[in-house]
Amino acid sequence: MATPDYYSNQRVGIFIDVQNLYYSARNLFNARVNFGEIVKEGVAGRKLIRAIAYVVSTPTGEEKPFFEALVNLGIETKVRELQIFLGGAKKADWD
């Protein structure tokens, strides 16, 4: 996507709700999200100030390689722990 030169002076921040994008892509389209491409398309020739992904960690830590991959793409992560309630219900959101 070509962007006009007058956009090159604009600054942009990218804020990614990882859980919603991940589950929407998986459940609606049986697909995966390319978070690097999201940042690229969001920046679109402008100056990136910050890219932040809001993520949820689990007690097992199985998501740590994914978090590292986000950081390697230049995306900061803001982590919230998964809440597990007495009855076994789980809540993982930033709302």
C-alpha positions in Angstrom: 0.0 0.0 0.0 1.6 3.3 -1.1 1.2 6.2 1.2 1.4 9.8 0.2 4.6 11.7 1.3 2.6 14.0 3.6 1.9 11.1 5.9 5.6 10.5 6.5 5.6 13.2 9.2 2.8 11.6 11.1 3.5 9.6 14.2 1.5 6.5 15.1 1.1 4.1 18.0 -0.2 0.6 17.5 -2.2 -1.1 20.3 -2.9 -4.8 19.9 -5.5 -6.8 21.8 -3.8 -10.1 21.2 -6.5 -12.4 22.7 -9.3 -11.0 20.7 -7.3 -11.0 17.4 -6.0 -14.5 18.0 -9.4 -16.1 18.9 -11.3 -14.2 16.2 -8.8 -15.3 13.5 -8.9 -18.9 14.7 -12.6 -19.2 15.3 -13.9 -17.2 12.4 -11.4 -17.9 9.7 -9.3 -20.9 10.9 -6.3 -18.7 10.4 -3.4 -17.2 12.3 -2.5 -13.6 12.9 0.7 -12.1 11.5 1.4 -9.5 14.2 4.4 -8.1 12.3 2.2 -7.5 9.3 -0.4 -5.7 11.5 2.3 -3.3 12.7 3.6 -2.8 9.1 0.1 -2.1 7.8 -0.7 0.1 10.8 2.4 2.2 10.3 2.0 2.6 6.6 4.9 4.8 6.0 4.5 6.9 9.1 6.8 7.2 12.1 6.2 4.4 14.7 6.3 5.7 18.2 5.3 2.5 20.0 3.7 -0.8 19.3 2.2 -2.4 22.3 0.6 -5.9 22.6 -1.7 -6.6 25.5 -1.3 -10.3 26.5 -2.3 -12.8 29.2 0.1 -15.1 30.9 -0.8 -18.6 32.2 0.7 -20.4 35.2 2.4 -22.9 32.9 4.3 -20.2 31.0 3.8 -21.9 27.6 3.2 -18.6 25.9 6.6 -17.2 26.7 8.1 -18.0 23.3 5.2 -16.2 21.7 5.8 -13.1 23.9 9.5 -13.2 22.9 8.6 -13.4 19.3 6.5 -10.2 19.7 9.4 -8.4 21.4 11.7 -9.6 18.5 9.2 -7.9 16.1 9.7 -4.6 18.0 6.3 -5.0 19.8 6.3 -4.2 23.6 4.2 -6.5 25.7 2.0 -5.6 28.6 1.2 -8.8 30.5 -1.7 -9.6 32.8 -1.9 -12.9 34.6 -4.8 -15.3 33.8 -7.3 -15.2 36.6 -8.5 -18.7 37.8 -11.4 -18.8 40.1 -12.3 -21.4 42.7 -14.9 -23.1 40.5 -12.4 -23.5 37.7 -13.7 -20.5 35.7 -11.0 -18.5 33.9 -10.9 -14.9 32.9 -8.2 -13.5 30.6 -9.0 -10.0 29.6 -7.8 -6.4 29.7 -11.4 -4.9 29.9 
